[in-house]
């Protein structure tokens, strides 16, 4: 089964993708993680992406599309995969359609006010990479390893508002695109992680 997870920043796509990936036994393919891996391994695609990132520019569609094309052609994707963070634009969706079939698109719905609270309250551990939220923390250090937590620059309220604006302008049109294709399912992203996970699994008939 080939799946795509859509939703605004902070909707929980990555977290839910991990759960669904394990339940379906298919790889979770995060384009963000792909970029980090390719850059860290100094691949041709990684070096290309790094040049744009260093210049403060978005990585062009052509580079992202080719990375995804190469990734889903690997043997572990033979029985399906779950895309998280791709496609982000209509040209990316149209390109994906030209070389791969998508079975279901899960669109995670969360109110903007909740998203801003989720992201602006997020804290990240620079050592173990764990993510926490100020509502559940009992101090300023990571509960898992004890390191001091940091707030990512793009998690400030103003940055979150900008990220949402970009999402609605660039990515939200994909909702109409996949609705026309007849493969989109809206899923309520409020509630506990487990509750949302069960809604997603029901939406993909599990």
N, C-alpha and C positions, 0 to 999 in steps of 0.2 A: 504494500500500500504506500503510495506516494502522497505525502501530506505537506501542507504549508500552514504555518501559524502566523496570523496577522493580529495586529493590535497596536495601540499607541505605546510610547515609552512608559514603562512602569506597569503595564497590564499584566505582567507575569509570564510572558511568552517563554523566556528561557527556562524558568522553573518548571512550568507545565510541560514544556518540550522534553525535559529530562524524564519526568514521570511517564509520559506517553511513549517515549522511546523505549524505556524498559518494559512497559506493558506490551508493546507491539513487537519488541525485539528487532527494531530497525534503528539505524544510526541517526543521531541528532546532529544535524549539520548547521552550525552557526557560522554565518559569514564573518562575524566579528572575530570568532575564534580562528577561523581559517586565515584571516588577515594576520593575526598575531603569530600563528604558527609559520606561515609563509615568510613573514618578515624575520622571525627568529631563526629560520633555517636558511635565510638568504637565497631563496629560490628566485627564478627570473620574475615570476608574478609578484613575489614578495618585495623585490627591489623596485619593481614598477609602482606598486601600491605605496611603498614608503616615500617615494619622491613626491607624490601628491599629498600625502599626509603631512610631510615635513613642510610643504608649502602652504599648509592650511586649507587645502582644497579637497573636495569630494573625489573619491576614486571614481574614474569614469565607468559608465555602464559596461563598456567593452571588456575592461579588465575584470570586473566582478563576474560578468556572465561567463567568461572563459574559465575562471576559477571554479565556478559552480559546475560547469559542464565537465571539467576534468574530475571533480570530486565525485559526482554521482555516477560516473562511468567506472568507478572502482568496484571491486568484487563484493565488498560488504554491503553495497546498495542494490544487489541483485534482487532482493525480496522487498525492496522499498526503502524509503528514507523520510526524514522529517526536516523540512527547511524552516529555519528560524532566522529572520533578518533578510531574507531574499524570497521573492522580489520586493523591492522598495518602490519601484516606479513602473508605470505602464510599459515603457520600452523593455524593461527587464522581464515583465510578465509575458509580453509577446515573444521575446527571445526564448524564454523557458518553454513556452508552448511549441516552439519550432523543433525542439530536440528532446522533449520529455513530456509524459502524460501525468497530469495531476488528478488524483482521485477525490480528494476532499480538502477544502480550505476552512480552517477554524479561525473565526474572527472573535477575539476576546474583547468583550465590552466592559469598560470601567469608566465611571464618571470622572471628568477632568479634575474636579476638586480633590477626589481621592488620589488620582495619579500624582498631583502636585505634592500632596502630603506624603505619599509613599516615597517619592524620589528625593524630595528635599530633606526628609528625615533619614535617608539611607546613609550608613557609614560603612567603610570598607577597611579591612585589615591589610596593610601593605605587606605583611609577612606570609600569612597563610591564605590570603585572598578571600576569606570568608566575608559575607555581607550580612549586616545587622541593621536594625532600625532603632532609633532613639526611644520609641515607645516601649520596647522590650529590654533595653539595656539597663544595667544596674551600675553603670560606671562609664568611664571613657576608654577603657581598655577592652580588647577582644576577649570574649568569654572562652574562646577555644585555645588561644596561645598566649594571651596576656599582653600582646603588642598594642601600642597606641593606635586608635582608629583614626581614619582620615575621612574627610568629605570630598568627594570628587568635584572638580570644578564644574562639570556639567550637571551636577545635582543641586546647584543653587536654584532658588525659586525663579529667578529671571532666566537662567539657562534652561530650566525645565519648560517654562512658558515658550521659549524660542523653539525647543525641540518639538513641542506639541504643535506649534504653528507649522513647522516644516513637515511634520507627519501628516497633518490635515491637507496640506497643499500637495505633497508629493506622493504619499502612500495611500491615503484614504480612498482615492479614486479606484483603487484595486477592489474595494468592496463591491462597487457597481459592476466592475469587469467580471469578477468571479460569480456574482449573482446571475448575470446574464448567461454564464456558462452552466449554471445550475448545480454548482458544486460547493457553494458557500454555506456554512452553518454559523449563526451567531451564538455565542456562549456567554452567559453572565459571568464576569470575572470577579464578582464580589464574594465575600465569605472566606472560609479557610482554604488553604492550598488543597486539602483533600476533597473538599466540596467541589471546587472548580475542576479538579482532575476528574471526578466522577461525571460531571456534566460533559466534559470533553469526550470521555470514552463513550458515553451514551450517544453523543453527536456523530461519532464515527462507527456506531453500531457495535460496540463491544460491551 
